[in-house]
């Protein structure tokens, strides 16, 4: 699998040394659980305004968000682009009193789950999505 971090310098100093390997492992687990083969996964760290422009231009949403994902499945391979606001990440971690590593992992997991077909468009699916995020965060914590 190819996991590519773009603009990683914007956030890397706040993350643990093993963050990249942990993310690679959890993405592999999620894809295996959803029965997808591992394609190219691109994770792009952006500021709020850059992500707002993507939200406006591609999703017709005029508001800030923390993560947006686009994906394609070809021959059971999942290819995904996940865009994360590092400013929202840091704000979320502060508000939720969560370590930066955990919140960054949660946003990546959230984007991968969307790419695998999960939705959070109503209260029930939001609860289901949160439970799945918690499951994969707990899985990560077992090995750290």
N, C-alpha and C positions, 0 to 999 in steps of 0.2 A: 504494500500500500504506500502511496505517496501522500504524506501530509505536508502541506506547504504553509508556513506561517509568513504572511506578508506584513510589513511594518511592525515586526515583533519587537524592534528596539523601543517602541512606544510603551511597552508593558513588561519586557523581559526582566528588568531590574527588580520588579515587584514580585516575581514568581520564583518558586524554588527551582533548584538545578534540575530536578528530575521531572519537572512539569511536562515537558515535551514527551518523554517516554510514558508517563502516566496517561496522558491524553491519547497517545497512540494506542495504548493497551485498552482503554475504555472504548474508544471508537471501534476497535476490532471486536470487542465483546458485543457492543450494540449491533454492529452489522451482522455478526454471527447469530445473535438472538433473533434478528429480523430476516435471516436467511439471505443476506446480500453478500456478494463478493466485494472485495475491497478495491475500489477504484481510487481516483485522485480526489483528495479532500483539500480544499484551499480555505484557510482561515485568515481573514483579513481584519486587522485592527485599525479602526478608523476613529476620528473624533465625532462628536455629536452632529455637527453640521454636515459632514460627509455622509453619515448614515441617514440623516434626514433627507438629503437629496436622493439617495437610492429609494427611500421609502416613498417620496413624492413621485419620482419618475417611473418606478417600476410597479408600485403597489397602489398608487393614487391615495396615499395616506399622508396627511400633512401634520405629523406629530413625531416627536422624538421617540426612539425605541432603543432597546439594548442589543437586540440580535435580529438579523434577517438572514434567511437561508434560501438558496435556489438549488435545485437538484435535478438530476436526470438519471434514469435507470436504463441501462443498455446491457442486454444479455445477462441480467442478474447482477451486474456491476453497478454500484452506486457511485456517482460523481456528484460532488457538492461544493458549493461556494457558500461559506458562512462569513457574514460581515458582523463584527462586534464593535460597539462603541466602547473604547477604553475609558472614556469619561463616565458613561453610564455604569460600567463595571465598577469603577472605583466608588461612585456614589452609592450604588446598590450595596456593595460590601460594607460601606460605612453605615448606611441606614439599617441594614439587616444584621449588623454586627457579626459579619462573616469574614473569615480570612480571604484575602484576594485570590489565592490559589483555588479555594473552593468555589467562589463566585465565578471565576473565569471558567473553571471546569463545568459548572452548572450551565453557563451560557453556551458553551460548546456542545454539551450534551443536549440541550434544548434544540439547538440548530440541527444536530444530527437526527434527533427524534422527528423533527418536522420533515427532514429529508427522507426519512423512512416511512413517511405517510401519516404520522401522528398530527392531530389537530388540537388547538386550544381555543376554539372559536366560541365556546359557551362555558358556563360555570362547571358543568359536569366534566367536559373534556379538559378544562383547565386543571381541575382536581386530579384527573387521571394523569395528565402530563406531569404535574408536580410530584405525584407519587412515583412515577417512572424516573424522574430526575433524582429524587431522594434515593431510590434503589441503586442507581448507578453511582451516586456520590458515596453511598455506604460501601459499595463494592470497591471503589477507589481507596477508601480509608482503610480497608482490610490490609492493603499492601503497603501502607505508609506508616 
